[in-house]
């Protein structure tokens, strides 16, 4: 919701330092600034979270490791940096108003992942506080994109999501290509009911993981956030961010099909991906086209790997393509002759775990997410 619309809907008292309980795993707030604490209290009510409040850094010690999220007020950052707490994930430095350069220096000292303002970053804080009511954000995001037109990236993305199901993961396939014809067609779910991007394009702020799971089409246990067949609705980057966050809380694996002409929306997915897979056929022009994308992809994502589809053209193999692009090769696969006809009939990907495509997807998933937990991450 817009920041001006956030309001307190309850007068329930906020936990005080004396009420802090190590057995309670709500978000931890470390601050004695009345204005900052009041602002966070109001946002906690909106998010549905019940946080723990401590007024001193020393009082945070017993709650530090167990809290799913830690919000440190700028009034306590210096003190916190002196008591030797272990570094941990999901720590943010919170300031009441504008973010000054000095705040980033404080964030480095306490090992915070970022700096947020109660005044200017209300939507983000509502989302962060709400994570504790649904579990940690743990599901990996794997992006798949083609090095050239017709590389088969969309098919591989669907196969990768199905490989997740075969490993017992609750998987969701996110279609980030509004001009691709719809991922629901690719998995045989054109007629399956549920909400698609045109229905969710205006979504911003915190989205319940359970609610998202409930409204998406599900095809043979695979949830799909797909585009339709009409003219695409504009989607803001914040909408992709909100829906991916909910998808990560509510599933064990998130696979995003990213178009070659990645816009700001697709860049949101690339930014949170633990691995981006570039699919490239073994052709000279295909490799040349893929090379033009490397610099932009390396800027946008933290880990870029390669899957090669061998075509019998130009005498190249996966190793040749990997050497030409300077990327680690995860898998290579031959084209499956019957697959194109199968997809053209609207039958979706074959429900099998053998074959070139399925095997390459399983190998890729094992390399990208070897220790991911099974099942649903959050409620």
C-alpha positions, -999 to +999 in steps of 0.1 A: +000+000+000+012+036-005+031+049+025+005+075+032-021+049+037-003+029+064-022+034+096-024+019+130-055-004+133-050-015+168-039-001+202-025-034+214+006-026+236+039-033+220+062-058+239+087-040+262+122-050+270+111-067+301+085-088+281+111-100+256+111-138+255+138-159+238+112-186+231+092-162+210+106-160+174+090-127+163+111-100+146+135-083+170+136-045+173+166-029+190+159+007+198+151+032+225+141+060+201+104+067+209+095+080+174+113+052+156+097+025+179+063+040+175+066+040+137+078+004+137+049-006+161+024+008+137+039-011+107+040-043+128+003-040+134-003-037+096+019-067+089+003-089+115+037-095+133+043-094+170+078-082+174+101-083+204+115-049+216+147-043+235+160-009+244+197-018+247+221-037+226+231-059+255+195-070+260+194-081+223+220-108+229+197-136+240+173-129+212+198-123+184+202-157+169+165-169+171+148-138+156+138-143+119+145-106+113+164-080+133+157-042+130+184-021+147+176+016+153+204+040+144+204+051+181+217+017+191+240+008+162+272+021+177+266+002+210+256-030+191+288-029+172+309-031+204+295-061+221+307-088+197+275-104+185+280-130+157+272-119+122+239-132+109+215-127+079+183-106+079+196-076+098+186-041+088+196-007+102+165+015+106+165+053+106+134+075+114+138+099+085+161+104+055+190+080+050+223+098+055+257+085+043+267+079+079+240+053+082+256+031+057+288+032+077+269+021+108+253-007+087+287-021+078+298-021+115+268-042+126+267-064+095+234-051+083+222-061+048+208-026+042+194+006+056+157+015+056+137+046+066+105+044+087+093+075+068+102+065+033+103+026+032+071+017+048+060-009+023+094-027+026+093-026+064+057-041+064+070-069+041+101-075+063+081-076+095+055-099+079+081-125+070+081-137+106+044-147+104+051-170+074+086-182+079+120-172+066+125-164+029+144-196+019+132-209-015+159-203-042+150-184-073+164-198-105+161-176-136+163-191-171+169-170-202+179-177-238+212-167-254+194-162-287+159-165-302+145-200-302+171-213-277+144-233-258+148-213-226+110-213-218+108-251-223+138-256-201+124-233-174+093-254-173+113-286-172+134-272-143+103-264-123+090-300-130+124-313-118+117-295-085+084-314-082+103-347-088+125-338-058+095-332-036+097-294-038+066-273-040+075-255-072+062-224-090+070-213-126+069-175-130+065-162-166+084-129-169+079-126-207+046-108-215+051-115-252+058-152-249+023-165-253+019-177-217+037-203-196+003-220-189+002-231-225+036-246-221+026-268-192-008-277-206-028-254-183-045-230-207-080-240-194-070-243-157-087-216-136-067-191-115-052-156-116-026-146-142-004-115-146-032-093-159-051-100-126-021-093-104-002-066-123-012-038-099-002-058-068+023-040-045+034-043-009+033-074+012+015-104-003+005-134+017+023-166+006-008-187+013-030-163-006-008-164-036-007-202-036-044-203-034-051-181-065-025-194-090-034-220-116-019-254-106-011-280-134-001-314-122+010-299-089+030-271-106+019-236-097+021-212-126+021-174-127+015-169-164+007-142-189-024-146-210-031-142-246-044-106-246-024-074-248-001-073-217-009-051-188+019-028-175+037-044-145+057-023-121+090-037-108+076-035-073+048-059-083+074-085-095+093-080-062+062-085-041+050-116-059+084-132-059+088-126-022+055-143-016+064-171-039+096-177-021+078-179+013+052-202+000+071-227-022+103-247-021+115-236-056+108-206-078+118-207-115+115-176-136+114-176-174+132-143-183+129-128-218+160-119-238+151-082-238+151-080-200+132-049-188+131-035-153+106-061-142+127-090-154+158-073-137+140-077-104+139-114-109+175-116-120+186-095-090+172-121-065+182-152-084+207-174-067+216-187-102+207-176-137+209-203-164+217-192-200+204-216-226+224-216-258+222-239-289+253-251-306+255-227-335+280-201-344+253-173-346+237-185-314+270-183-295+277-149-310+242-137-300+247-151-265+280-133-261+262-099-266+242-106-235+270-116-211+279-082-198+243-072-189+236-105-173+267-104-152+257-070-139+222-081-131+227-115-114+251-130-089+258-163-107+256-171-144+258-206-157+253-224-190+231-251-204+237-261-240+213-276-265+232-295-291+218-292-327+244-311-348+251-278-366+286-263-369+303-292-352+302-276-317+296-293-284+288-280-249+325-276-240+331-255-271+302-232-262+313-229-226+349-220-236+336-194-261+314-177-235+336-182-204+308-198-184+305-229-163+287-257-182+260-273-160+244-297-186+240-303-223+211-320-240+201-331-275+168-319-290+139-343-285+122-347-319+087-355-306+086-326-281+077-298-305+047-317-318+036-326-283+037-289-272+019-278-304-011-300-294-013-281-261-004-312-241+023-295-221+056-310-212+056-348-210+052-360-174+084-380-173+117-379-154+138-395-182+149-382-215+174-355-225+153-325-213+143-340-180+178-353-173+194-319-181+169-302-158+175-326-129+213-321-133+209-284-134+187-283-103+211-305-084+240-281-092+220-249-085+201-260-053+218-290-039+206-286-003+173-269-007+146-281+017+116-300+005+080-289+007+065-255+015+087-229+031+061-208+047+023-206+054 
